[in-house]
Amino acid sequence: MKITIHRGTHEIGGSCVEVATRKTRIIMDLGMPLVQPWDKSKKLESLRYARASTKELLAKGLLPPIEGIYAGSDPKIDAVLLSHPHQDHYGLVSHVNPQIPVYLSDGARRIIEVADIFLPLKAKLQSPRILESGKTVRIGDIAVTPFLVDHSAYGALALMIEGEGRRVFYSGDFRGHGRKGKLFERFIARPPKGVDCLLMEGTTLGRPEHRCLTEDELEAQALEAARKHSGLKLLYVSGQNIDRLVTFYRTAKRLGGRLVVDLYTACVLDALDSKHTPRPAAGFDNLRVLYTKPLMKRLLQAGKPDVLRRFRPSEIKVSEIRKDLGGTLMIFRESTRPEIESLGNLKDSVMLYSQYEGYRREASFSKTAAFLDKHSIPINSIHTARSIKEGIRFSTHRRGSKARIIVVNGMDLPRPKMTWDQVVLRDDFKNQLRSDFEAFLESKYRYRQLGLPYRRGFLFAGSPGNGKTLVTKVIAGAYKINIVALHLKSDIADKSIDEAFYLAKRHSPCVLILEDLDKMMRSTRVSLSYLLNKLDGLDTDEGVLVIATTNEPGRFDPALLQRPSRFDRVWRFDLPGLNERLALLKKKGGTFFSESALEDASQQTQGFSMAYVQEVVVSALLGAVHDNTEPQDKHLVDSVRHLKQQIKSAATVTPVVEIPDRMGFGMMEKENGR
């Protein structure tokens, strides 16, 4: 299988990718560029080329030079697949040879056919073929399986392409915070298996990280902004952004008002004919349609007078809007501006801006800006877009079951089922540790942007039994990332360290775990200089996070810790405080013992490690087994007294149920019968 990216490696928008086997060629997306091919620092004024010929567009570099795809040439492409109905993904499809079939979702087809009526750039789809989510179609010797994804474009698809024993996953455009966000989470939970190559746009790479607001959160923001203004609420929003239109419709209903849309938006909503979206029809009394001459003319020119008749029951006149400006959320377009101007009093109105913020800096927004200035109308941004975090989650989790735990000097292991909820540590400590780790996973391109090597070194230090092992197990279990662990054995040597670092680099992004580093350094077959050289060489080992654990950091040769680049963060796992002891006792013994007994036990266990606090509950339960009774508070009291005596009488006591103070791979091997 051969992959050719005809456009998309040096700019955002205008996506076009070819996947070919020896027998079949397919094209995924054929979008209009967003920037000028001859000067990528400048936005492309695409409307200038709406009537340009195929030859002219090829000469300008707007059409990629693909053999056998365009009208007027012998067709050598077997199919064109469109991921979603945004112009930068389908805007040039009208130039495809009509003998070549075009595949897309039914929702995308409906959106594009309405857009062809109103917008200058037309797709002119001829007998399109419909893709259904989850249903595989065969094109030559290539199998295509589409997956519905969450995106602002209705009917957006990701595509699995299979041929000649290879699997390519083309993400199209996606997000995880829209009204179909469950699709994204479902993908993360159950990613496709055996993917050899992921093709994904890097639109948000290099942008500052941010949390994406959900549509419910945007709805709350819109409602709050609307209630602060007694005048008209103008909406600057795409007529194809169905999720956002639903958000504003729900806002209007909660406000006790109405959503007024233009004819273009009304046609889009009507075409979807979905019970999940409002449309100009009976049962949607809060949705009204404003008729304007420019859009009425376009419908008549397209031979759609029936549409004008069908929407009449939902029509709203300017005079009716004027009677209740405060209860009206209204789509703003240049085509509706004369009607809005005719309303007269626009005092205390507001514009809810819900598009990419960069559009406000473009010349095309200047007329709108002048209108807002004239009437002293403020802008309130109600918008969100995919974050880099969603892209990283998508690309990381698509490997699914391929992420491995590799044990040097041991056997590869299944992933432990551990989460952060199972870790009882001081909240601020746990949250900071978790945040620091996840930031490493999600910030690869930010590291590169700042000229930093993409690597980290964490040292987990502290007395045994206080959570070092538990956190490393959580990292191994809760994240779909490769783990390389150096299993401590008596015969460990420099060659084992070399193998561990080699495997970590090979399987990056990866976490390399060096357990019981203090014991490792006492081995006669491990040289300090060799380990230092490996740690210093990590600048070239992109994507590796080293986590070392130690019970006795004070015994290290100073050379190991003196250079921050080796371990740039030392995390101290101290003895638990009162709150942590009580939390762990409640977590382990809350169903067996009274709250007062657990609180008393937490007071009595000062100086206990987390392992011994847990052992208090285990020992109490064993006491109930010995007495052949249900667990009682007295068993907890006896357990505390017994363990305090043991700790006092011996420097080290092995608990009845050991919570290991290393990664625990030896115990895990026994549990799996190895």
Buried (B, 14 or more C-beta within 10 A) or exposed (E): BEBEBBBBEEBBBBBBBBBBBEEBBBBBBBBBBBBBBEEBEEBBEBEEBEEBEBEEBBEBEBBBEBEEBBBEEEBEBBBBBBBBBBBBBBBBBBBBBEEBBBBBBEBBBBBBBBBBBBBEBBBEBEEBBBBEBEEEBEBBEBBBBBBBBBBBBBBBBBBBBBBEEBBBBBBBBBBBBBBBBEBBEEBBEEBBEBBEEBBBBEBBBEBEEEEBBBBEBBBBBBBEBBEEBEBBBBBBBBBBBBBBBBBBBBBBBBBEBBBBBBBBBBBBBBBBEEEEBBBBBEEBEBBBBBBBEBBBEBBEEBEBEEBBEBBEEBBBEEEBBBEEBBBBBBBBBEBBBEBBEEBEEBEBBBBBBBBEEEEBEEEEBEEBEEBBEEBEBEBBBBBBBBBBBBBBBBBBBBBBEEBBBBBBBBEEBEBBEBEBEEBBBBEEBBEEBBEBBEEBBBBBBBBBEEEEBBBBBBBBBBBBBBBBBBBBBBBBBBBBBBBBBBBBBEEBBBEBBBBBBBBBBEBBBBBBBBBBBBBBBEBEEBBEEBBBBBBEEBEEBBBBBBBBBBBBBEEBEEEBBEEEEBBEBBBEBBBBEEEBBBBBBBEBBEEBBEEEBBBBBBEBBEEBBBBBBBBBBBBBBBBBEEEEEEBBBBBBBBBBEBBBEBBEEEEEBEBEEEBBBBBBBBBBBEEEEE
